[in-house]
Amino acid sequence: MQDVKSPTFKVAGIKRQLPRLGRVPWGNPLLKGAFTVTTVRAATLRDTLALKEIPANGQAWHALLQEGLPYRSLGALAKTLQVKEAALAELFGLTGRTLAARKKAKRFQASESDVIYALARAYVRLASFKGASGAVAWLMNPVDGLKGMRPVDYVQSRIGTEYVSAAIEKERPLPRFAENKLVLDEPPPGEDEEPASPFG
């Protein structure tokens, strides 16, 4: 018999210790190899748009979009969606001199920011239950819920964004039940989730 000590690991720089395993027989296959703990950071608007800080509430989000998202948000979103920055900008109608002007100003105009935000938010919502790769695949390819159109093309208008939002809700898995308890497959509240009230 072997008295096994509790393995330790670090998450976000904090040392943690698993519960004591107790005495187990030698040769137990569960003891072979190292214990590995993997943590996956949930997708957030802060990361997806490369924001230095997240607006405190809906009113602050409105003010930021009216002022214009920083130019770096385009590059961050393009990297997330695994497309070239110029190709994503072209989808938003930003090419040539117009794109060069935004890069020089280091900020997008309000209407452009609104579209970039809509696509980023769609990605974050999808990633919460489809994962990063699943969210990208859904956004960048034709889907039945939009009559064979790509969601990335729909978010360029307000009504298109509403269609995409409705299609995302249809994709969301139904709640499951375990031991007579409702289990929601939702991530912990994100650091940048918008409050229910725009002035909350």
Kinemage of the C-alpha trace (Angstrom):
@kinemage 1
@onewidth
@group {chain A} dominant
@subgroup {mainchain}
@vectorlist {calphas} color= white
{ca met a 1} P 0.000 0.000 0.000
{ca gln a 2} L 1.102 3.541 -0.686
{ca asp a 3} L 0.126 6.645 1.250
{ca val a 4} L -0.480 9.170 -1.494
{ca lys a 5} L -0.130 12.866 -0.770
{ca ser a 6} L -2.610 15.290 -2.207
{ca pro a 7} L -1.313 16.682 -5.522
{ca thr a 8} L -1.027 20.431 -5.826
{ca phe a 9} L -1.507 22.732 -8.784
{ca lys a 10} L -1.648 26.430 -9.542
{ca val a 11} L -4.579 28.353 -11.016
{ca ala a 12} L -4.045 32.033 -11.748
{ca gly a 13} L -0.895 31.960 -9.614
{ca ile a 14} L -2.676 30.582 -6.540
{ca lys a 15} L -1.480 27.248 -5.163
{ca arg a 16} L -4.317 24.806 -4.641
{ca gln a 17} L -4.406 21.306 -3.157
{ca leu a 18} L -6.735 18.484 -4.137
{ca pro a 19} L -8.494 16.433 -1.418
{ca arg a 20} L -6.312 13.747 0.224
{ca leu a 21} L -6.399 10.503 -1.724
{ca gly a 22} L -5.663 8.242 1.267
{ca arg a 23} L -3.991 4.828 1.011
{ca val a 24} L -4.179 3.083 -2.338
{ca pro a 25} L -2.494 -0.085 -3.636
{ca trp a 26} L 0.753 0.084 -5.622
{ca gly a 27} L 0.284 -0.147 -9.351
{ca asn a 28} L -3.063 1.581 -9.326
{ca pro a 29} L -3.460 2.932 -12.906
{ca leu a 30} L -5.013 6.123 -11.538
{ca leu a 31} L -1.645 7.053 -10.042
{ca lys a 32} L 0.363 6.739 -13.218
{ca gly a 33} L 1.438 10.012 -14.780
{ca ala a 34} L 1.132 13.527 -13.449
{ca phe a 35} L -2.050 15.227 -12.407
{ca thr a 36} L -2.961 17.917 -14.923
{ca val a 37} L -5.479 20.661 -14.328
{ca thr a 38} L -6.470 22.762 -17.309
{ca thr a 39} L -8.373 26.001 -16.971
{ca val a 40} L -10.077 27.677 -19.932
{ca arg a 41} L -10.728 31.397 -19.864
{ca ala a 42} L -14.227 32.275 -21.007
{ca ala a 43} L -14.575 34.562 -24.011
{ca thr a 44} L -15.182 38.182 -23.017
{ca leu a 45} L -15.904 41.391 -24.860
{ca arg a 46} L -12.857 42.921 -23.219
{ca asp a 47} L -10.533 40.395 -24.846
{ca thr a 48} L -12.440 40.087 -28.118
{ca leu a 49} L -12.322 43.861 -28.677
{ca ala a 50} L -8.919 44.419 -26.998
{ca leu a 51} L -10.343 46.983 -24.577
{ca lys a 52} L -8.110 48.259 -21.785
{ca glu a 53} L -11.106 48.415 -19.472
{ca ile a 54} L -14.709 47.383 -19.810
{ca pro a 55} L -17.563 49.920 -19.588
{ca ala a 56} L -19.321 49.754 -16.228
{ca asn a 57} L -22.862 49.576 -17.603
{ca gly a 58} L -25.025 49.906 -20.685
{ca gln a 59} L -24.914 53.709 -20.613
{ca ala a 60} L -21.111 53.572 -20.629
{ca trp a 61} L -21.175 51.096 -23.518
{ca his a 62} L -23.386 53.490 -25.467
{ca ala a 63} L -20.963 56.332 -24.817
{ca leu a 64} L -17.997 54.216 -25.933
{ca leu a 65} L -19.672 53.173 -29.182
{ca gln a 66} L -20.689 56.758 -29.897
{ca glu a 67} L -17.115 57.886 -29.302
{ca gly a 68} L -15.856 55.009 -31.450
{ca leu a 69} L -14.073 51.749 -30.694
{ca pro a 70} L -10.255 51.856 -30.829
{ca tyr a 71} L -8.690 50.704 -34.100
{ca arg a 72} L -7.031 47.750 -32.351
{ca ser a 73} L -10.490 46.227 -31.802
{ca leu a 74} L -10.610 45.302 -35.498
{ca gly a 75} L -7.334 43.391 -35.316
{ca ala a 76} L -8.347 41.589 -32.128
{ca leu a 77} L -11.700 40.552 -33.587
{ca ala a 78} L -10.073 39.418 -36.838
{ca lys a 79} L -7.616 37.271 -34.879
{ca thr a 80} L -10.468 35.761 -32.878
{ca leu a 81} L -12.434 34.918 -36.039
{ca gln a 82} L -9.279 33.635 -37.747
{ca val a 83} L -9.504 35.984 -40.724
{ca lys a 84} L -7.223 38.710 -42.039
{ca glu a 85} L -7.814 42.191 -40.698
{ca ala a 86} L -8.265 43.649 -44.192
{ca ala a 87} L -10.800 40.952 -45.107
{ca leu a 88} L -12.884 41.640 -42.001
{ca ala a 89} L -12.703 45.386 -42.600
{ca glu a 90} L -13.956 44.841 -46.143
{ca leu a 91} L -17.018 43.053 -44.770
{ca phe a 92} L -17.760 46.244 -42.847
{ca gly a 93} L -17.319 48.350 -45.980
{ca leu a 94} L -13.934 49.695 -44.876
{ca thr a 95} L -11.334 49.597 -47.618
{ca gly a 96} L -8.506 51.677 -49.052
{ca arg a 97} L -8.379 55.288 -47.939
{ca thr a 98} L -11.280 54.912 -45.520
{ca leu a 99} L -9.550 52.124 -43.605
{ca ala a 100} L -6.254 54.038 -43.714
{ca ala a 101} L -8.013 57.086 -42.272
{ca arg a 102} L -9.443 55.054 -39.387
{ca lys a 103} L -6.024 53.570 -38.690
{ca lys a 104} L -4.498 57.054 -38.601
{ca ala a 105} L -7.230 58.322 -36.297
{ca lys a 106} L -6.836 55.148 -34.163
{ca arg a 107} L -10.612 54.992 -33.786
{ca phe a 108} L -13.706 53.969 -35.726
{ca gln a 109} L -16.819 56.019 -36.281
{ca ala a 110} L -19.988 55.297 -34.311
{ca ser a 111} L -21.804 53.341 -37.052
{ca glu a 112} L -18.721 51.198 -37.709
{ca ser a 113} L -18.202 50.596 -34.000
{ca asp a 114} L -21.793 49.424 -33.686
{ca val a 115} L -21.229 46.704 -36.309
{ca ile a 116} L -17.903 45.592 -34.827
{ca tyr a 117} L -19.493 45.406 -31.377
{ca ala a 118} L -22.466 43.412 -32.692
{ca leu a 119} L -20.187 40.784 -34.233
{ca ala a 120} L -17.984 40.584 -31.130
{ca arg a 121} L -20.995 40.172 -28.847
{ca ala a 122} L -22.428 37.449 -31.093
{ca tyr a 123} L -19.114 35.607 -30.824
{ca val a 124} L -18.976 35.887 -27.024
{ca arg a 125} L -22.560 34.631 -26.668
{ca leu a 126} L -21.920 31.657 -28.959
{ca ala a 127} L -18.594 30.779 -27.359
{ca ser a 128} L -20.329 30.424 -23.979
{ca phe a 129} L -21.942 27.180 -25.164
{ca lys a 130} L -20.281 26.257 -28.484
{ca gly a 131} L -16.695 27.006 -27.531
{ca ala a 132} L -14.329 29.280 -29.478
{ca ser a 133} L -13.984 27.103 -32.584
{ca gly a 134} L -17.702 26.338 -32.690
{ca ala a 135} L -18.578 30.022 -32.425
{ca val a 136} L -16.217 30.955 -35.255
{ca ala a 137} L -17.537 28.174 -37.491
{ca trp a 138} L -21.155 29.233 -36.896
{ca leu a 139} L -20.509 32.914 -37.583
{ca met a 140} L -18.397 32.435 -40.696
{ca asn a 141} L -20.471 29.822 -42.509
{ca pro a 142} L -24.029 29.665 -43.906
{ca val a 143} L -26.618 28.581 -41.341
{ca asp a 144} L -30.142 27.248 -41.831
{ca gly a 145} L -31.578 29.693 -39.317
{ca leu a 146} L -30.658 32.573 -41.655
{ca lys a 147} L -31.827 30.854 -44.838
{ca gly a 148} L -28.343 29.795 -45.829
{ca met a 149} L -26.705 33.164 -45.216
{ca arg a 150} L -23.592 33.745 -43.099
{ca pro a 151} L -24.235 35.437 -39.739
{ca val a 152} L -21.133 37.602 -40.232
{ca asp a 153} L -22.862 39.211 -43.225
{ca tyr a 154} L -26.105 39.840 -41.330
{ca val a 155} L -24.704 41.896 -38.473
{ca gln a 156} L -24.018 44.825 -40.806
{ca ser a 157} L -27.555 46.123 -40.227
{ca arg a 158} L -29.647 46.562 -37.093
{ca ile a 159} L -32.415 44.228 -38.276
{ca gly a 160} L -29.813 41.701 -39.428
{ca thr a 161} L -28.269 41.758 -35.973
{ca glu a 162} L -31.691 41.004 -34.494
{ca tyr a 163} L -32.041 37.997 -36.819
{ca val a 164} L -28.608 36.748 -35.767
{ca ser a 165} L -29.486 37.190 -32.088
{ca ala a 166} L -32.681 35.159 -32.547
{ca ala a 167} L -30.774 32.447 -34.422
{ca ile a 168} L -28.213 32.231 -31.605
{ca glu a 169} L -30.972 31.674 -29.049
{ca lys a 170} L -32.298 28.792 -31.153
{ca glu a 171} L -28.807 27.272 -31.136
{ca arg a 172} L -28.534 27.458 -27.355
{ca pro a 173} L -28.900 23.990 -25.765
{ca leu a 174} L -31.929 23.321 -23.610
{ca pro a 175} L -31.470 23.167 -19.822
{ca arg a 176} L -30.746 19.660 -18.539
{ca phe a 177} L -31.852 18.020 -15.302
{ca ala a 178} L -29.794 15.998 -12.830
{ca glu a 179} L -31.097 14.516 -9.573
{ca asn a 180} L -34.295 16.543 -9.842
{ca lys a 181} L -32.282 19.751 -10.074
{ca leu a 182} L -32.102 22.131 -12.970
{ca val a 183} L -28.602 22.426 -14.367
{ca leu a 184} L -27.847 25.370 -16.639
{ca asp a 185} L -24.829 25.010 -18.878
{ca glu a 186} L -23.855 28.631 -18.468
{ca pro a 187} L -20.426 30.035 -17.658
{ca pro a 188} L -19.858 32.093 -14.509
{ca pro a 189} L -20.863 35.755 -14.870
{ca gly a 190} L -18.284 37.436 -17.068
{ca glu a 191} L -16.367 40.473 -15.959
{ca asp a 192} L -17.841 42.445 -18.820
{ca glu a 193} L -21.399 41.191 -19.148
{ca glu a 194} L -23.820 44.018 -19.738
{ca pro a 195} L -26.302 44.667 -16.899
{ca ala a 196} L -30.008 44.114 -17.433
{ca ser a 197} L -30.602 47.840 -17.141
{ca pro a 198} L -28.591 50.117 -19.399
{ca phe a 199} L -28.200 52.448 -16.435
{ca gly a 200} L -27.482 49.730 -13.832
